[in-house]
Amino acid sequence: MPRHPVYRLSLAALLVFAGTADAQTVALNNAVAAEVDRAYPTLEALYQDIHSHPEIAFEETRTAAKLAAEMRALGFTVTEGVGKTGLVAIFENGAGPTVMVRTELDALPMEEKTGLPYASRAKAMSNGRESFVAHSCGHDVHMASWVGSARTMVALKEHWRGRLMFVAQPAEEILQGAQTMVTDGLFTRFPKPDVALAIHTSGEVAFGRVQYRSGPAMSAADTFEITFKGRGGHGSAPHNTIDPIAIAAHFVTDIQTVISREKDPREFGVITVGAFQAGTVANIIPDQAVVRGTLRSYAPEVRSLLRDGVRRMATAAAAMSGAPEPEINIIEGVASVINDEGVIRRVDAALKSALGTDHVDIARPQTPSEDFSVYATQGVPSLTMRIGVYPPELIAAAALPGGKTLASNHSPYFAPVPEPSIKTGIKVTTSALLALMGKN
């Protein structure tokens, strides 16, 4: 029996529309790629300059000035000195949503050992001593991609409407820059964005690929410092003392039972003791011992459990030895980075179209932390995406049994391949922006 003619007409119309939409998407993807290729030589020069001149948290004056000049040249209205050394660049293009794109400015107080011709030999004072400084976390890739994304969006402004809010944030490495910018009026002096986007390099992913996931993407982070008090004395007469080293040592081992016996094993949580300082010589029992560590979690209830566990275990360790109450200081860090499911639904198809479906992966939650989460706690739906930096064949070889481990973020040998990494960062960011702000 023949189908109803109205049905045939509707189906044909839908197919024509779908074909037109596909053709428009391909054309726009090609336009983005052409703009990226056109701008890349300038962006590589910018990348190498930033890489060679890194600056640590809240000292990123040269870096910020360089980015400010780039954005002004594109027609953005730029405000410098937001949150000490941060900047906000605004581009108005008619009525539409406000979308924020964040990059980080700061580098790490560590020596670079990549041997690259543009490797950093910069130094700065950090924690009271001189240190080498290096972009070993990939923020230089982020910044070049950030500028490249701005250039591409301006070049394609007839395809979107709204307000671009490009934010260059200081002090991400010490988890303070985002809050400093918010406190300085990021969302009151400037429009509060409807969505916030960010990218981050990954040494575990091949260039040309992007990964993201709904829900927890990076962990919450808190730190603790505990001073265990005792009664010092001669090492030959411990019965006349209260040994804070023994008390602190009990705490270091006992605290792990919070992870193994109190935390739901299906939930992520890590307690790491990174510093233990006590005593000066072999034959003296000191008056105190200081222990410092970090707490990592995804779920708020696990975060509370870890904090409470530190307090209970420290107090109990002291009480068992008849020692005074320890001084317990838990320093609140940042919440877990939570990717908004609604934002992912809006950009997913565009990202798969731009890079190819087989180059888009569901990310695993990451155990490090970062302060991009601060913007979400201010009520801004957010999405951070991981981009690869190494050749696919190296990633594949590293995954084989006995394969060579590649240098990861924060390694002195971390050396992203610039061109494909930066171009991927631009395509990912621009595709997401066009999906969120496109006319259609």
C-alpha positions in Angstrom: 0.0 0.0 0.0 1.5 3.4 -1.0 2.4 5.8 1.8 0.3 8.9 2.3 1.6 11.7 -0.1 1.8 14.2 2.8 4.0 11.8 4.7 6.3 11.5 1.7 6.5 15.3 1.3 7.3 15.8 5.0 10.0 13.1 4.9 11.6 14.6 1.8 11.5 18.1 3.4 13.2 16.7 6.5 15.9 15.1 4.5 16.6 18.2 2.5 16.8 20.2 5.7 19.1 17.7 7.3 21.3 17.7 4.3 21.4 21.5 4.3 22.2 21.5 8.0 25.0 19.0 7.5 26.5 21.1 4.7 26.3 24.2 6.9 28.1 22.4 9.7 30.9 21.1 7.4 31.3 24.6 5.9 31.6 26.2 9.3 34.1 23.5 10.5 36.1 24.2 7.3 36.0 28.0 8.0 37.2 27.4 11.6 40.1 25.2 10.3 41.1 27.8 7.7 41.2 30.6 10.3 43.2 28.4 12.7 45.7 27.6 9.9 46.0 31.2 9.0 46.6 32.4 12.5 48.9 29.6 13.6 52.4 31.1 12.8 51.6 34.1 15.0 50.2 31.9 17.7 53.3 29.6 17.7 55.5 32.7 18.2 53.3 33.8 21.1 53.4 30.3 22.6 57.2 30.1 22.4 57.5 33.6 23.9 55.2 32.8 26.8 57.0 29.4 27.3 60.4 31.1 27.5 59.2 33.8 30.0 57.0 32.0 32.6 55.9 33.8 35.7 54.6 32.4 39.0 51.4 33.0 40.8 50.3 36.7 41.2 53.5 37.8 39.4 52.2 37.3 35.8 52.6 40.9 34.8 54.5 40.4 31.6 52.3 37.5 30.5 49.0 39.4 31.3 50.2 42.5 29.4 51.1 40.4 26.4 47.6 38.8 26.3 45.9 42.2 26.9 47.7 43.6 23.9 46.6 40.6 21.7 43.0 41.0 22.8 42.8 44.8 22.3 44.2 44.3 18.8 41.2 42.0 18.1 38.7 44.6 19.3 38.0 43.3 22.8 37.5 45.7 25.6 40.2 44.7 28.1 40.4 45.4 31.9 43.7 44.5 33.5 44.5 44.0 37.2 41.4 42.0 38.1 42.2 39.8 41.0 45.7 41.3 41.2 47.2 40.2 37.8 44.2 38.8 36.0 42.4 40.3 33.0 38.9 40.3 31.5 38.4 40.8 27.8 34.8 41.5 26.5 33.6 41.3 22.9 30.0 42.4 22.2 28.3 40.9 19.1 24.6 41.6 19.5 21.9 40.1 21.7 22.7 36.6 22.9 24.3 34.6 25.8 27.4 35.6 27.6 30.0 32.8 27.5 33.2 32.9 29.5 36.4 31.2 28.3 39.1 30.9 31.0 42.8 30.5 30.7 45.5 30.4 33.4 48.5 32.7 33.4 50.8 31.2 36.0 53.7 28.7 35.8 55.4 26.5 38.3 58.4 27.1 40.5 60.5 24.3 39.0 63.3 23.7 36.5 62.5 22.7 32.9 64.6 19.9 31.5 63.0 19.4 28.1 66.0 20.7 26.1 63.7 22.6 23.8 65.3 25.5 22.0 62.8 27.8 23.7 63.0 26.2 27.1 62.7 28.4 30.1 65.7 29.4 32.2 63.7 32.0 34.1 64.0 32.3 37.9 61.8 33.9 40.6 61.6 34.0 44.4 59.3 31.3 45.7 58.7 30.5 49.4 61.7 32.6 50.3 64.2 31.1 48.0 65.2 31.5 44.3 63.7 28.9 42.0 63.6 28.1 38.3 60.2 28.7 36.7 58.6 26.6 34.0 55.3 26.1 32.2 55.2 22.4 33.0 51.5 22.2 33.3 50.6 23.4 29.8 49.2 26.8 30.6 51.2 28.2 27.7 49.3 25.9 25.4 46.0 27.1 27.0 47.0 30.8 26.5 47.9 30.4 22.8 44.6 28.4 22.2 42.7 31.1 24.1 44.0 33.9 21.9 43.5 31.7 18.8 39.9 31.0 19.8 39.3 34.7 20.2 40.8 35.5 16.8 38.7 32.7 15.2 35.4 33.9 16.8 36.0 37.5 15.8 36.7 36.4 12.2 33.5 34.3 12.2 31.3 36.8 14.0 28.5 36.7 11.4 27.8 33.1 12.6 27.1 33.9 16.2 25.5 36.4 18.6 26.2 37.3 22.2 29.0 38.4 24.4 32.4 36.7 24.6 34.0 37.0 28.1 37.6 35.9 27.9 39.2 35.7 31.3 42.9 35.2 32.0 43.2 34.0 35.5 46.3 34.2 37.8 47.5 31.8 40.4 45.7 28.6 39.4 48.7 26.5 40.5 48.2 27.6 44.1 44.3 27.4 43.8 43.8 31.1 44.7 43.4 33.0 41.5 39.7 32.2 40.7 38.5 33.2 44.1 40.7 36.4 44.0 39.1 37.4 40.7 35.5 36.7 42.0 36.3 38.7 45.2 37.5 41.5 43.0 34.1 41.7 41.2 34.5 39.3 38.3 30.7 38.7 38.2 29.6 42.1 39.5 31.9 44.5 37.7 31.4 42.4 34.6 28.4 40.4 33.3 27.8 37.1 35.0 28.2 34.5 32.2 25.6 31.9 31.3 28.3 29.3 30.7 32.0 29.0 31.5 34.4 26.9 29.4 38.1 25.8 29.9 40.5 23.4 28.4 43.4 21.6 30.0 46.3 19.7 28.5 46.9 16.0 29.3 50.0 14.0 28.9 47.8 10.8 28.8 46.0 11.8 25.6 47.0 12.0 21.9 46.9 15.3 20.2 43.9 15.8 18.1 41.6 14.3 20.7 39.4 15.8 23.4 37.9 14.2 26.5 35.2 15.3 28.9 32.6 13.9 31.1 29.4 14.9 33.0 29.8 15.2 36.8 33.0 15.2 38.8 36.0 15.9 36.5 38.7 16.9 39.1 38.9 16.4 42.8 38.2 18.7 45.7 41.4 19.6 47.6 42.1 20.6 51.2 45.3 20.7 53.2 46.0 20.1 56.9 48.8 21.0 59.3 48.9 19.4 62.7 51.4 20.3 65.5 51.7 17.4 68.0 52.9 18.6 71.4 55.1 16.6 73.7 57.6 16.9 76.5 61.2 16.9 75.3 64.2 15.3 76.9 67.3 13.2 76.5 67.0 10.3 74.1 68.5 7.9 76.7 65.6 8.6 79.1 62.4 8.4 77.1 60.3 7.6 80.2 60.8 11.2 81.3 59.3 12.6 78.0 56.2 12.5 75.9 57.5 11.8 72.5 55.7 13.8 69.8 57.5 11.9 67.0 55.9 8.6 68.1 52.5 10.3 68.4 52.8 11.8 64.9 54.0 8.5 63.5 50.9 6.8 64.9 48.7 9.4 63.2 50.5 8.9 59.8 49.6 5.3 59.8 46.2 5.4 61.6 44.8 8.1 59.4 44.7 5.7 56.4 42.1 3.6 58.2 39.7 6.5 57.4 40.2 5.5 53.8 40.2 1.8 54.2 37.6 1.4 56.9 35.3 4.4 57.1 35.0 5.6 53.5 32.7 3.8 51.1 35.1 1.9 48.8 33.0 2.9 45.8 33.8 6.6 46.5 37.1 8.3 45.7 39.2 9.7 48.5 42.9 10.1 49.2 44.8 11.3 52.3 48.5 12.0 51.7 51.0 13.1 54.3 53.6 15.1 52.4 55.7 16.6 55.2 56.9 15.4 58.7 59.2 17.8 60.6 60.5 17.1 64.0 63.7 17.3 66.0 67.3 18.5 65.3 69.7 15.8 66.5 69.7 12.1 67.1 69.8 12.1 71.0 67.1 14.6 71.8 63.4 14.0 71.9 61.8 17.2 70.7 58.9 19.2 72.2 56.8 19.0 69.0 56.3 17.4 65.6 54.5 18.9 62.7 52.7 16.9 60.0 51.3 18.4 56.8 49.2 16.7 54.2 46.5 16.9 51.6 42.9 15.6 51.3 41.3 14.8 47.9 37.7 13.7 47.1 34.8 14.1 44.7 31.7 13.9 46.8 31.0 16.5 49.5 30.1 13.9 52.1 33.5 12.2 51.5 35.2 15.6 51.8 33.5 16.1 55.2 34.5 12.5 56.3 38.2 13.1 55.5 38.3 16.4 57.4 36.5 14.9 60.4 38.8 11.9 60.3 42.0 14.0 60.4 40.7 15.8 63.5 39.6 12.6 65.3 42.7 10.6 64.6 45.0 13.4 65.6 43.2 14.0 68.8 43.1 10.3 69.6 46.8 9.8 68.9 47.7 12.5 71.3 45.3 11.2 74.0 46.7 7.7 73.9 50.1 9.1 75.0 48.7 11.5 77.5 49.9 14.4 75.4 48.3 17.9 75.2 45.7 18.5 72.5 47.4 18.9 69.2 46.9 22.1 67.1 44.9 21.0 64.1 44.6 23.4 61.2 42.5 22.3 58.1 42.8 24.8 55.3 39.9 24.7 52.9 41.0 24.5 49.3 38.6 24.2 46.4 35.6 22.1 45.6 35.5 19.3 43.0 35.3 20.5 39.4 31.8 19.4 38.3 31.0 19.4 34.5 27.4 20.5 33.8 25.5 17.8 31.9 23.3 20.4 30.2 26.3 22.2 28.7 27.7 18.9 27.4 24.4 18.1 25.7 24.6 21.5 23.9 28.1 21.2 22.7 28.7 17.4 22.2 27.5 17.1 18.6 29.5 20.2 17.6 32.7 18.8 19.1 32.2 15.4 17.5 31.6 17.1 14.1 34.7 19.3 14.4 37.2 16.6 15.5 35.4 13.4 14.4 33.4 11.2 16.6 36.3 8.8 17.0 38.4 11.6 18.4 36.0 12.5 21.3 36.2 10.3 24.4 34.5 10.1 27.8 37.0 11.2 30.3 37.7 9.5 33.6 37.6 11.7 36.7 41.0 13.1 37.5 42.5 13.1 40.9 44.4 16.4 40.8 42.5 19.6 41.6 42.0 23.1 40.1 40.1 26.2 41.0 37.9 26.3 37.9 35.4 24.9 40.3 35.1 28.3 42.0 33.1 29.6 39.0 30.5 26.8 39.3 30.1 27.5 43.0 29.0 31.0 41.9 26.2 29.5 39.9 27.8 29.4 36.5 27.3 26.1 34.6 30.8 25.0 33.6 32.7 22.6 31.4 36.4 21.8 31.3 37.8 19.6 28.5 41.1 17.7 28.3 43.1 18.0 25.1 46.0 15.7 24.1 49.5 16.8 23.5 51.6 13.8 22.4 51.7 11.9 19.1 49.2 9.0 18.9 51.9 6.4 18.3 53.7 7.4 21.5 50.4 7.2 23.5 49.8 3.8 22.0 53.3 2.5 22.8 53.1 3.8 26.4 49.9 1.8 26.9 51.7 -1.5 26.0 53.1 -3.8 28.7 56.5 -2.4 29.6 55.8 0.7 27.5 57.8 3.9 28.3 55.9 6.2 30.6 55.5 9.7 29.0 56.2 12.8 30.9 53.0 14.1 32.5 51.9 17.5 33.6 54.2 19.0 36.3 57.1 16.9 35.1 60.3 18.8 34.2 60.3 16.9 30.9 56.7 17.7 29.9 56.9 18.9 26.3 53.6 19.1 24.3 53.9 19.1 20.6 52.8 22.7 20.0 51.0 22.9 16.6 48.5 20.0 16.9 47.9 20.7 20.6 47.2 24.4 20.1 45.1 23.8 17.0 43.0 21.2 18.8 42.5 23.6 21.7 41.2 26.3 19.4 38.9 23.9 17.5 37.5 22.5 20.7 36.9 25.9 22.3 35.5 27.6 19.1 33.2 24.7 18.3 31.8 24.8 21.8 31.3 28.5 21.5 29.6 28.4 18.2 27.3 25.7 19.5 26.3 27.8 22.5 26.1 31.1 20.6 25.3 30.2 17.0 22.5 32.0 15.2 20.6 28.8 14.5 
